Amino acid sequence: MDESVKQQLYGFCKSFIENRLVRINSSIDSLQEALTSETKSSAGDKHETGRAMIQLEREKLGNQLAEAQLLQELFKKIPLQASSLQVGLGSLVFTDQQNYYMGISAGEMKIDGVSYFAIAPNTPIGKLLLAKVVDDVVVFNSRKIVIRQID
């Protein structure tokens, strides 16, 4: 197996997390600016409502940031050189239907015209594939999926 495919998928997942963190931090910064300008502007009920809405949004973003940071910590545990007879974290799984990279849920990436889906072990398909071996069959959405290769 060409290790560069696995490295590209690892990089894809890493970029996915980094971009998410940048977006969330940027939104938090924008809200902080809005909160500051809201403080300087109008008074009364409208002012309090605006501040409350900004605070709620900031809390939501704070939760998203915490989730993204947790995801980043989990991602750091994915072995880049994982090679096993069983599907585990860092495995590249080839089935008769799709190809999966067991890491984080980051969506689809095409490499040399071949699709790979970055999935997390706690996703429905991830749970089914975890600890399986070549030639094992799992049933997902009423479809039988045969594991052909694990790298």
C-alpha positions as CSV (number, residue, x, y, z in Angstrom):
1,M,0.0,0.0,0.0
2,D,1.2,3.4,-0.9
3,E,1.8,5.2,2.5
4,S,1.4,8.6,0.8
5,V,-2.4,8.0,0.5
6,K,-2.7,7.5,4.2
7,Q,-0.5,10.6,4.8
8,Q,-2.7,12.6,2.5
9,L,-5.8,11.5,4.3
10,Y,-4.1,12.3,7.7
11,G,-3.2,15.8,6.3
12,F,-6.8,16.2,5.1
13,C,-8.2,15.5,8.5
14,K,-5.6,17.7,10.2
15,S,-6.5,20.6,7.9
16,F,-10.2,20.0,8.5
17,I,-9.7,20.5,12.2
18,E,-7.4,23.5,11.8
19,N,-9.8,25.3,9.5
20,R,-12.7,24.6,11.9
21,L,-10.7,26.1,14.7
22,V,-9.8,29.2,12.6
23,R,-13.5,29.7,11.7
24,I,-14.7,29.4,15.2
25,N,-12.0,31.7,16.6
26,S,-12.8,34.3,13.9
27,S,-16.5,34.2,14.8
28,I,-15.7,34.6,18.5
29,D,-13.5,37.6,17.6
30,S,-16.3,39.2,15.5
31,L,-18.8,38.6,18.4
32,Q,-16.4,40.2,20.8
33,E,-16.2,43.3,18.6
34,A,-20.0,43.4,18.3
35,L,-20.3,43.1,22.0
36,T,-17.9,46.0,22.5
37,S,-19.7,48.2,20.0
38,E,-23.1,47.2,21.5
39,T,-21.8,48.5,24.8
40,K,-20.9,51.9,23.3
41,S,-24.2,52.3,21.5
42,S,-27.8,52.5,22.4
43,A,-29.3,52.2,25.9
44,G,-32.5,50.6,27.1
45,D,-34.3,47.3,26.4
46,K,-33.0,47.1,22.8
47,H,-29.4,47.3,24.1
48,E,-30.0,44.5,26.7
49,T,-31.6,42.2,24.1
50,G,-28.7,42.8,21.7
51,R,-26.1,42.0,24.4
52,A,-28.0,38.9,25.5
53,M,-28.2,37.6,22.0
54,I,-24.5,38.2,21.5
55,Q,-23.7,36.4,24.8
56,L,-25.8,33.4,23.7
57,E,-24.0,33.2,20.4
58,R,-20.7,33.5,22.2
59,E,-21.6,30.6,24.5
60,K,-22.6,28.5,21.5
61,L,-19.3,29.3,19.8
62,G,-17.4,28.5,23.0
63,N,-19.0,25.0,23.1
64,Q,-18.1,24.5,19.4
65,L,-14.5,25.6,20.2
66,A,-14.3,23.1,23.1
67,E,-15.6,20.4,20.8
68,A,-13.0,21.3,18.1
69,Q,-10.2,21.3,20.6
70,L,-11.3,17.9,21.9
71,L,-11.4,16.6,18.4
72,Q,-7.8,18.0,17.9
73,E,-6.6,16.2,21.0
74,L,-8.2,12.9,19.8
75,F,-6.7,13.4,16.4
76,K,-3.2,13.6,17.9
77,K,-3.7,10.0,19.1
78,I,-4.2,8.7,15.5
79,P,-1.1,6.7,14.6
80,L,0.2,7.8,11.1
81,Q,2.0,4.5,10.6
82,A,-0.8,2.3,11.9
83,S,-0.7,-1.2,10.4
84,S,-2.8,-3.9,11.8
85,L,-4.8,-7.0,10.8
86,Q,-7.8,-5.4,12.5
87,V,-9.5,-2.1,11.8
88,G,-8.5,0.5,14.3
89,L,-7.6,4.1,14.6
90,G,-5.5,5.2,11.7
91,S,-6.6,2.2,9.5
92,L,-7.2,2.6,5.8
93,V,-10.1,0.2,5.1
94,F,-10.9,-0.9,1.6
95,T,-14.4,-2.6,1.1
96,D,-16.3,-3.8,-1.8
97,Q,-18.3,-0.5,-1.7
98,Q,-16.3,2.4,-0.3
99,N,-12.9,3.2,1.1
100,Y,-12.6,4.5,4.7
101,Y,-9.9,6.2,6.8
102,M,-10.6,5.6,10.4
103,G,-9.8,8.9,12.2
104,I,-12.2,11.7,12.4
105,S,-15.4,12.5,10.5
106,A,-14.1,14.9,7.9
107,G,-16.0,13.9,4.8
108,E,-14.8,12.7,1.4
109,M,-11.4,13.1,-0.2
110,K,-10.4,12.0,-3.7
111,I,-6.9,10.9,-4.3
112,D,-6.0,10.0,-7.9
113,G,-9.7,9.7,-8.7
114,V,-10.4,7.3,-5.8
115,S,-12.8,8.3,-3.1
116,Y,-11.9,7.9,0.6
117,F,-14.2,8.8,3.5
118,A,-12.7,10.0,6.7
119,I,-14.8,8.6,9.5
120,A,-14.6,8.5,13.3
121,P,-14.8,5.2,15.2
122,N,-17.9,6.4,17.0
123,T,-19.9,6.9,13.8
124,P,-22.4,4.2,12.8
125,I,-20.2,2.8,10.1
126,G,-17.1,3.3,12.2
127,K,-18.6,1.2,15.0
128,L,-19.4,-1.6,12.6
129,L,-15.9,-1.6,11.0
130,L,-13.9,-1.3,14.2
131,A,-11.9,-4.4,15.2
132,K,-13.1,-6.3,12.0
133,V,-10.6,-8.2,9.8
134,V,-10.3,-8.8,6.0
135,D,-13.2,-10.8,4.6
136,D,-15.5,-9.8,7.5
137,V,-19.0,-8.7,6.5
138,V,-20.9,-5.9,8.1
139,V,-24.4,-4.7,7.3
140,F,-25.0,-1.0,7.0
141,N,-28.3,0.5,5.8
142,S,-29.4,-3.0,4.8
143,R,-26.3,-3.4,2.5
144,K,-23.7,-6.0,3.1
145,I,-20.2,-4.6,3.0
146,V,-17.2,-6.9,2.7
147,I,-13.8,-5.8,4.0
148,R,-11.2,-6.4,1.2
149,Q,-8.0,-4.9,2.6
150,I,-6.8,-3.1,5.8
151,D,-3.7,-0.9,5.7
